[in-house]
Structure formats: structure tokens, C-alpha cells
Amino acid sequence: MKSCDEVKKRIGELAALPAVELPAGIHEHLAGCAACTRALAAARLGRGLLAAAGDGVEPPTGFADRVLGALPDRIFELTAEAQALGLTLDLGAGRPSAQRAMSRV
């Protein structure tokens, strides 16, 4: 039988599996642990809601340009400062993310 700690550690992985594909030890634990059963049900619900929210949603044409155009000039100063520290600001695909410049590794 598995422990609550193992279920919590693997909750994302377990939530992606159908009940019949859960490992035997996890299945046994869930049969006797209401807290883990509720946590797994909540994780599955969350996965379903996120999946449904992302289906077919596309930003309107020009959205990224409007957002970038609305940014204050300070963001461009911060971008330059980040680059000086070896960081880059990736604005591709409309999703900003800071990354360490691979050339410094």
C-alpha cells in the first residue's frame, strides 16, 4: 500500500490516468483514504477545467501588438537591464518568459 505522501507527490501524474490504470498500490490506498481520494478527484476536475478552458481559444488579430504597444517605456529599459545581466525576455507567441541566455552557460 502506498502512502499519502506518495499520492500527493504524484497527484498530477495520477490525475491524468483513468481509474483502471492506477497502480495497484495507489488504488489500494485510495480505497482506504478519503483525503487522497478527494485530492485526486479535485486534481482531475482541475485538469478537466483547464483543458476545457483552452479549447479553441485564440487571441484576436493584433492582440499582441496592442498589448506591447500599451506597455510603458519602462519595460524596454528593464529588458535592456535584464540583457545586461545575461537574461532575455522572450515575447514570442504573445507569452513573455524570462530565460537565462544559453550563451553564458
C-alpha positions in Angstrom: 0.0 0.0 0.0 1.3 3.5 -0.9 1.3 6.5 1.5 -0.5 9.8 1.4 2.9 11.5 0.7 3.4 9.4 -2.4 -0.1 10.2 -3.7 0.5 13.9 -3.1 3.9 13.8 -4.8 2.4 12.1 -7.9 -1.0 13.7 -7.9 -0.5 15.4 -11.3 0.6 12.1 -12.9 -2.2 10.1 -11.2 -4.9 12.6 -12.2 -4.0 12.0 -15.9 -4.7 8.3 -15.6 -8.1 6.6 -15.9 -9.0 4.8 -12.6 -8.4 1.4 -14.2 -4.8 2.3 -15.0 -3.8 3.5 -11.5 -1.0 1.4 -10.0 -2.3 -1.3 -7.6 -0.7 0.2 -4.5 -2.3 3.6 -5.3 -5.7 2.0 -5.9 -5.5 0.2 -2.6 -4.5 3.4 -0.8 -7.3 5.4 -2.3 -9.8 2.7 -1.2 -9.0 3.4 2.4 -8.1 7.1 2.4 -10.9 9.6 1.8 -8.4 12.6 1.9 -6.4 11.3 -1.0 -9.5 10.2 -2.9 -10.8 13.8 -2.6 -7.4 15.3 -3.6 -7.3 13.1 -6.7 -10.9 14.0 -7.6 -10.0 17.7 -7.3 -6.9 17.3 -9.4 -8.9 15.5 -12.1 -11.5 18.2 -12.0 -8.8 20.9 -12.3 -7.3 19.2 -15.3 -10.6 19.0 -17.0 -11.4 22.6 -16.4 -8.0 23.7 -17.7 -8.4 21.5 -20.7 -11.9 22.9 -21.5 -10.8 26.5 -21.0 -8.0 26.1 -23.5 -10.0 24.5 -26.3 -10.2 26.6 -29.4 -9.3 29.9 -27.7 -7.3 32.2 -30.0 -6.5 35.8 -29.2 -8.0 38.3 -31.6 -5.8 39.5 -34.5 -3.4 42.2 -33.4 -3.8 41.5 -29.7 -0.1 41.0 -29.0 0.7 44.3 -30.9 -1.9 46.2 -28.8 -0.6 44.8 -25.6 3.0 45.5 -26.4 2.1 49.0 -27.6 0.4 49.7 -24.3 3.5 48.8 -22.3 5.2 51.7 -20.7 8.7 52.7 -21.9 10.0 51.3 -18.6 9.5 47.8 -19.8 12.0 48.4 -22.5 14.5 49.8 -20.0 14.0 46.7 -17.9 14.5 44.5 -20.9 17.9 46.2 -21.6 18.9 45.8 -17.9 17.9 42.1 -18.0 20.0 41.6 -21.1 23.0 43.2 -19.4 22.6 40.5 -16.6 22.5 37.7 -19.2 18.7 37.3 -19.3 16.5 37.6 -22.3 12.8 38.4 -22.4 11.1 36.2 -25.0 7.9 37.9 -26.2 7.3 35.3 -28.9 3.8 33.8 -29.3 2.5 36.5 -27.0 3.7 34.8 -23.9 6.6 36.6 -22.1 9.1 34.4 -20.3 12.5 35.3 -18.8 15.2 32.9 -19.7 19.0 32.7 -18.9 20.9 33.4 -22.1 22.3 30.0 -23.1 25.5 31.6 -24.5 26.7 32.2 -20.9 26.3 28.5 -19.9 
